[in-house]
Amino acid sequence: MNLKCGIVGLPNVGKSTLFNALSNSRAESANFPFCTIDPNIGLVMVPDPRLDLLSKLVQPKITTPATIEFVDIAGLVKGASEGKGKGNAFLSHIREVDLIVHVVRCFDDDDIIHVEGSVNPDRDIRIIEDELILKDLESVEKRVDKLRKDAKSGDKKIAANLAAAEKLAAHLESGNTVRTFKAEPEEQAVYKDLFLLSEKPVLYACNVAENELLTGNSYVDTVQKIATEFDDGLVTFCAKIEAEIAELEPDEKELFLEELGIKHSGLDRLIRAAYKKLGLITYFTVGPKEVRAWTILNGMKAPQAAGTIHTDFERGFIRAETISFDDFAHYESEKAAKEAGKMRQEGKEYVVNDGDVMLFRFNV
């Protein structure tokens, strides 16, 4: 799966610093290299200690981590939905992402001017949400106009679709996101093809001062209340610290984090939170040529998981030979795990678990 996250936020909230820390990070270069695809797009390799251990045990020719694509979406200001600033470009880019990483300023600093004149996370979040809602309303109103014309034919299904679209338009007009719209599956079908912006899952990234990274502050508490109310995710980070970590070698990074009293960098926690928010897990394939991590949706069955490697694997699926990561790590090889009876033969109904080490058997 090609996971794409869009980093958004008002000016001077730490959005670009976060993206630059991702794109310039030498800390991950040994095991998780970063590749810049475009000036504002970066492909980041997902850090996973399990992959490191499997690679150490198997000693393959190559090790391939899972990846996440980050897009630094610039130009959002009030009026973006009307094309102000770089609004149109912003909104077209965000339409393509799977997850919105909304960077929120949660620190005080008189030397860094806030575009709205003061630090207020609740207001800042609302500014961006309002622009997404307004753009969505524009799209939905176009759909309503078309359905009204088509409904003149007397078709009952079109009339039902019109009612659903009008219901969503009213919801948006009240300043609510599509994420909070309660709709039946048949109602959702009316607008699914519009790829509405405020329907996308959100992960708030609270940028705090260095001395508040562990404790948080009232600004973070405000964002947490919003995240909890709307079932959004939240990660706290310090852009200044992430910029410093990006300049360190892997062993220096570990020591630096230890001195700060934290186990994982903000970037690592951001990636973990993105996986959790999108309901993603990882399975592994191992062999002398390659050890590789594969990203799939939690709950996916073995044939569909095999299809992430190649569609032929899903079409011709026979069975999956599976070892849990813990068993593989304990016995230190596929052969030893198999001899200990820890390799399972799983069929088409098997639901893949996070960390499964899998070998697929299939007919061509």
C-alpha positions in Angstrom: 0.0 0.0 0.0 1.3 3.5 -0.9 0.4 5.5 2.2 0.3 9.3 1.7 0.1 11.8 4.4 -0.5 15.6 3.9 1.2 17.9 6.3 -1.0 21.1 6.8 -1.0 24.1 9.1 -1.0 27.8 9.3 2.2 29.8 8.7 4.8 29.6 11.5 3.4 26.6 13.3 6.4 24.3 12.6 4.9 22.6 9.6 7.9 23.2 7.3 10.4 22.4 10.1 8.7 19.0 10.6 8.8 18.2 6.9 12.4 19.3 6.6 13.3 17.1 9.6 11.8 14.2 7.7 13.5 15.1 4.4 16.9 16.0 5.8 17.2 13.3 8.4 20.6 11.6 8.4 19.6 9.8 11.5 17.6 7.2 9.5 20.0 7.1 6.6 21.7 3.8 7.5 18.6 1.6 7.8 15.7 3.8 6.7 16.9 6.1 3.9 14.8 9.1 2.8 14.3 9.9 -0.9 13.0 13.2 -2.1 10.6 12.7 -5.0 9.7 16.4 -5.5 10.6 19.6 -3.6 7.5 19.2 -1.4 7.1 15.4 -1.5 9.2 12.9 0.5 9.2 9.1 0.7 10.1 8.1 4.2 11.1 4.5 5.1 9.1 3.3 8.2 11.4 2.4 11.1 10.6 -1.0 12.5 12.9 -2.8 15.0 11.3 -6.1 14.0 12.5 -5.7 10.4 16.0 -4.9 11.7 16.0 -8.1 13.7 14.7 -10.3 10.9 17.4 -8.8 8.6 20.1 -9.5 11.2 18.9 -13.1 11.5 18.4 -13.9 7.8 21.3 -11.8 6.4 19.5 -11.1 3.0 21.1 -9.3 0.1 18.6 -6.4 0.5 16.2 -5.2 3.2 13.2 -3.3 2.2 11.2 -1.3 4.7 7.6 -0.2 4.3 7.2 3.5 3.2 5.1 6.5 3.8 4.9 9.4 1.5 4.7 12.9 3.1 3.5 15.9 1.2 4.3 19.4 2.5 1.1 21.2 1.6 1.8 25.0 1.6 -0.3 28.1 1.1 -3.3 27.7 3.4 -4.8 31.0 4.5 -8.3 32.2 5.2 -10.1 32.2 1.9 -8.2 29.2 0.5 -11.5 27.6 -0.5 -12.0 30.7 -2.7 -8.5 30.4 -4.2 -6.8 33.0 -2.0 -3.1 32.4 -1.5 -2.2 29.0 -2.9 -5.6 27.7 -1.8 -6.5 25.9 -5.0 -3.2 24.1 -5.1 -3.4 23.3 -1.4 -6.9 21.8 -1.8 -6.0 19.8 -4.9 -3.0 18.3 -3.1 -4.9 17.4 0.1 -7.6 15.6 -2.0 -5.0 13.0 -2.9 -3.8 12.1 0.6 -5.0 9.3 2.9 -4.4 11.1 6.2 -4.1 14.8 7.2 -1.3 15.6 9.6 -2.5 18.9 11.0 0.4 20.7 12.7 -0.8 23.0 15.5 1.3 25.6 17.2 1.2 24.9 21.0 4.1 27.1 22.2 4.6 30.8 23.0 7.5 32.7 21.4 7.4 36.4 20.9 10.1 36.1 18.3 7.9 34.0 16.0 5.0 35.9 14.8 1.6 34.1 14.7 -0.3 34.9 11.5 -3.5 35.5 13.6 -1.7 37.6 16.2 -1.9 35.1 19.1 -1.5 31.4 19.9 -5.0 29.8 20.0 -5.1 26.1 18.9 -8.9 26.0 18.8 -9.2 28.9 16.5 -6.3 27.7 14.3 -7.8 24.3 13.9 -11.1 25.8 13.0 -9.6 28.1 10.3 -8.3 25.1 8.4 -11.4 23.0 9.0 -13.6 25.8 7.7 -11.7 26.0 4.5 -12.1 22.3 3.9 -15.8 22.4 4.8 -16.4 25.3 2.4 -14.6 23.5 -0.4 -16.6 20.4 0.3 -19.9 22.4 0.4 -19.0 23.7 -3.1 -18.6 20.1 -4.4 -21.7 18.8 -2.7 -23.9 21.7 -4.0 -22.8 21.0 -7.5 -23.9 17.4 -7.0 -27.2 18.6 -5.5 -27.9 20.8 -8.6 -27.2 17.9 -10.9 -29.5 15.6 -9.0 -32.3 18.1 -8.9 -32.3 18.3 -12.7 -32.1 14.5 -12.9 -34.9 14.0 -10.3 -37.4 15.6 -12.6 -37.6 12.3 -14.4 -39.5 10.9 -11.4 -36.9 8.2 -10.7 -37.2 7.1 -7.0 -33.5 6.2 -6.6 -32.4 9.6 -7.9 -34.9 11.3 -5.5 -33.4 9.3 -2.6 -29.9 10.3 -3.7 -31.0 14.0 -3.9 -32.3 13.8 -0.3 -29.0 12.4 0.9 -27.0 15.0 -0.9 -29.2 17.8 0.5 -28.9 16.3 4.0 -25.0 16.4 3.7 -25.1 20.0 2.3 -27.1 21.2 5.3 -24.6 19.4 7.6 -21.7 21.2 5.9 -23.6 24.6 5.9 -23.8 24.3 9.7 -20.0 24.2 9.9 -19.6 20.5 10.4 -17.1 18.1 8.8 -18.0 15.1 6.7 -16.3 13.0 9.3 -19.1 13.8 11.7 -21.9 13.1 9.2 -24.0 10.1 10.1 -25.0 8.3 6.9 -26.2 5.0 5.8 -24.1 3.1 3.3 -26.4 3.9 0.4 -26.3 7.6 1.4 -22.5 7.5 1.5 -22.4 6.2 -2.1 -23.9 9.5 -3.2 -20.8 11.4 -2.3 -17.9 8.9 -2.1 -16.7 9.7 -5.6 -16.3 13.4 -4.6 -13.3 12.6 -2.3 -14.4 15.2 0.1 -11.6 16.9 2.1 -13.2 17.1 5.5 -13.9 13.3 5.4 -10.3 12.4 5.6 -8.9 11.1 9.0 -6.9 13.7 10.9 -3.8 13.4 13.1 -3.0 16.5 15.1 0.8 17.2 15.6 1.1 19.5 18.5 4.4 21.5 18.3 5.5 22.4 21.8 8.5 24.1 23.4 11.5 22.0 24.3 10.8 22.1 28.0 7.2 21.0 27.6 7.7 18.0 25.4 7.2 15.5 28.3 4.7 17.5 30.3 2.6 19.1 27.6 0.6 22.3 28.3 -2.8 23.8 28.2 -2.6 24.3 24.5 -2.1 20.5 24.0 -5.0 19.9 26.4 -7.2 22.0 24.1 -6.2 20.0 21.1 -6.6 16.7 22.9 -10.3 17.6 23.8 -10.9 18.4 20.1 -9.2 15.1 19.0 -11.2 13.1 21.5 -14.5 14.7 20.6 -14.1 13.9 16.9 -12.1 10.6 17.3 -9.0 12.2 15.7 -5.4 11.2 16.6 -2.8 13.3 18.4 1.0 13.4 18.7 3.2 15.9 20.6 6.6 16.9 19.2 9.1 19.7 19.4 10.1 21.0 15.9 13.4 22.4 17.3 14.4 19.0 18.8 13.4 17.1 15.6 15.6 19.5 13.6 18.5 18.7 15.9 17.8 14.9 15.7 17.9 15.1 11.9 21.5 16.1 12.1 22.6 13.2 14.3 24.0 9.8 13.4 21.9 6.8 14.6 24.0 6.1 17.7 24.1 9.8 18.6 20.3 10.0 18.1 19.7 7.2 20.6 21.9 8.9 23.2 20.2 12.2 22.6 16.7 10.8 23.1 17.9 9.0 26.2 19.1 12.3 27.7 15.7 13.8 26.9 14.0 11.0 28.6 12.0 9.8 25.6 12.1 6.5 23.8 11.1 7.5 20.3 11.5 10.7 18.2 8.5 12.7 17.3 8.8 11.6 13.7 8.8 7.9 14.7 5.8 8.5 16.9 4.1 10.3 14.1 4.5 7.4 11.8 3.2 4.9 14.4 0.2 7.1 15.1 -0.5 7.4 11.3 -0.6 3.6 11.1 -2.9 3.3 14.1 -5.2 6.0 12.8 -5.5 4.3 9.4 -5.9 0.9 10.8 -2.7 -0.5 9.2 -0.5 -3.4 10.2 2.7 -4.9 8.9 3.6 -8.4 7.8 7.0 -9.7 6.6 8.5 -11.9 3.9 12.0 -13.3 4.4 14.5 -15.0 2.3 18.2 -14.9 1.3 17.5 -12.4 -1.5 15.2 -10.0 0.5 13.6 -9.3 3.8 10.7 -7.0 3.3 7.9 -5.3 5.3 4.5 -5.0 3.7 1.7 -2.7 4.8 -1.9 -3.9 4.8 -5.2 -3.0 6.5 -5.9 -4.6 9.8 -8.4 -7.5 9.3 -7.2 -8.3 5.8 -7.3 -12.0 4.9 -4.3 -14.0 3.6 -5.2 -13.9 -0.2 -5.7 -10.1 -0.1 -2.5 -9.7 1.8 -0.7 -11.8 -0.8 -2.2 -9.5 -3.5 -0.1 -6.6 -2.1 2.9 -8.4 -3.4 1.4 -9.3 -6.8 -2.2 -9.8 -8.1 -1.2 -13.3 -9.3 -0.6 -14.2 -5.7 -4.2 -13.4 -4.8 -5.8 -14.9 -7.8 -3.9 -18.2 -7.5 -3.7 -18.4 -3.7 -3.4 -21.9 -2.3 -2.2 -21.3 1.3 0.0 -19.3 3.5 2.9 -20.7 5.6 3.0 -18.5 8.6 5.3 -17.9 11.6 4.6 -15.2 14.2 7.3 -12.7 14.6 7.9 -13.7 18.2 8.4 -17.3 17.3 10.7 -16.4 14.4 12.7 -14.2 16.8 12.9 -16.9 19.4 14.0 -19.7 17.2 16.1 -17.4 15.0 15.4 -19.0 11.7 12.5 -20.3 9.5 14.0 -23.8 9.6 14.2 -23.9 13.4 10.7 -22.5 13.9 9.3 -25.0 11.5 11.1 -27.9 13.2 9.6 -26.7 16.5 6.1 -26.8 15.0 5.7 -23.1 14.9 5.0 -22.8 11.2 1.3 -22.8 10.5 -0.6 -23.7 7.3 -3.3 -21.1 6.8 -6.0 -21.0 4.2 -8.1 -18.3 2.5 -10.1 -17.3 5.6 -7.0 -16.6 7.7 -6.8 -13.0 9.0 -3.2 -11.8 9.0 -1.8 -10.6 12.3 0.6 -7.7 12.8 4.2 -9.1 12.6 3.3 -12.4 10.8 6.2 -13.8 8.7 4.6 -15.2 5.6 5.3 -17.4 2.6 2.5 -17.7 0.1 1.9 -20.7 -2.1 -0.1 -20.1 -5.3 -0.9 -21.4 -8.7 0.3 -19.3 -11.7 
